[in-house]
Amino acid sequence: MASYNRVILVGNLTRDPELRYIPSGAAVSEIGLAVNDRRKTANGEWVEETTFVDVTLWSRTAEIASEYLSKGSSVLIEGRLKIDTS
């Protein structure tokens, strides 16, 4: 059976991007993303749930994010999901 790992998230940044360079020279930026979900409960009340996701951006994408984005910016992120268990 084949496998497929792709995720699309739309949300707002929870902090300014943190740009750094690793020893190989590649740019890396860490961002925090808040994704809101609004749904109706069984009794008709609206409930809003926020999920916080840490995202790692690489190379030119990391540089562009740190140049143009700041806390509160709306973004759409497409990539692969990797769970950090540490």
C-alpha positions as CSV (number, residue, x, y, z in Angstrom):
1,M,0.0,0.0,0.0
2,A,1.3,3.5,-0.9
3,S,1.5,6.2,1.7
4,Y,1.0,10.0,1.4
5,N,2.0,12.7,3.8
6,R,0.7,16.2,3.0
7,V,-1.0,18.8,5.2
8,I,-2.4,22.3,4.5
9,L,-2.9,24.7,7.5
10,V,-4.3,28.2,7.5
11,G,-3.9,30.3,10.5
12,N,-2.1,33.2,12.2
13,L,1.5,33.5,13.5
14,T,1.8,33.4,17.3
15,R,5.2,35.0,17.2
16,D,7.7,36.6,14.9
17,P,9.7,34.1,12.7
18,E,13.1,33.2,14.2
19,L,15.7,32.9,11.4
20,R,19.0,31.1,11.8
21,Y,21.5,29.4,9.7
22,I,22.8,25.9,10.3
23,P,26.5,25.0,9.7
24,S,25.9,23.9,6.1
25,G,24.6,27.4,5.4
26,A,21.0,26.5,5.0
27,A,18.4,29.0,6.4
28,V,15.9,27.6,9.0
29,S,13.0,29.5,10.5
30,E,10.8,28.4,13.3
31,I,7.2,29.8,13.4
32,G,4.2,29.2,15.7
33,L,0.8,28.9,14.0
34,A,-2.6,29.1,15.6
35,V,-5.3,27.4,13.7
36,N,-8.9,28.1,14.7
37,D,-11.8,25.7,14.2
38,R,-15.4,26.9,14.8
39,R,-18.2,24.3,15.0
40,K,-21.7,23.9,16.3
41,T,-22.4,21.6,19.3
42,A,-25.3,19.2,19.5
43,N,-27.3,21.8,21.5
44,G,-26.7,24.5,18.8
45,E,-24.0,26.5,20.5
46,W,-21.0,27.7,18.6
47,V,-17.6,26.5,20.0
48,E,-14.2,27.8,18.9
49,E,-11.2,25.6,19.4
50,T,-7.6,26.7,18.7
51,T,-4.8,24.3,17.8
52,F,-1.2,25.5,18.1
53,V,1.3,24.0,15.7
54,D,5.1,24.6,15.5
55,V,6.3,24.8,11.9
56,T,9.9,24.6,10.5
57,L,10.6,26.4,7.3
58,W,13.8,25.8,5.2
59,S,16.0,27.6,2.7
60,R,14.6,30.5,0.8
61,T,11.1,30.0,2.3
62,A,12.6,30.6,5.7
63,E,14.3,33.8,4.6
64,I,11.2,35.2,2.9
65,A,9.0,34.4,6.0
66,S,11.4,36.2,8.3
67,E,11.5,39.2,6.0
68,Y,7.7,39.6,5.3
69,L,5.9,38.0,8.2
70,S,5.4,39.0,11.8
71,K,3.2,38.0,14.8
72,G,-0.4,38.0,13.8
73,S,0.2,37.5,10.0
74,S,-2.2,35.2,8.3
75,V,-0.5,32.4,6.4
76,L,-1.3,29.2,4.5
77,I,1.3,26.5,5.0
78,E,1.6,23.4,2.8
79,G,4.0,20.7,3.7
80,R,4.5,17.3,5.3
81,L,3.5,16.4,8.9
82,K,6.3,15.2,11.2
83,I,5.5,14.5,14.8
84,D,8.3,15.5,17.3
85,T,8.1,13.1,20.2
86,S,10.8,14.7,22.3
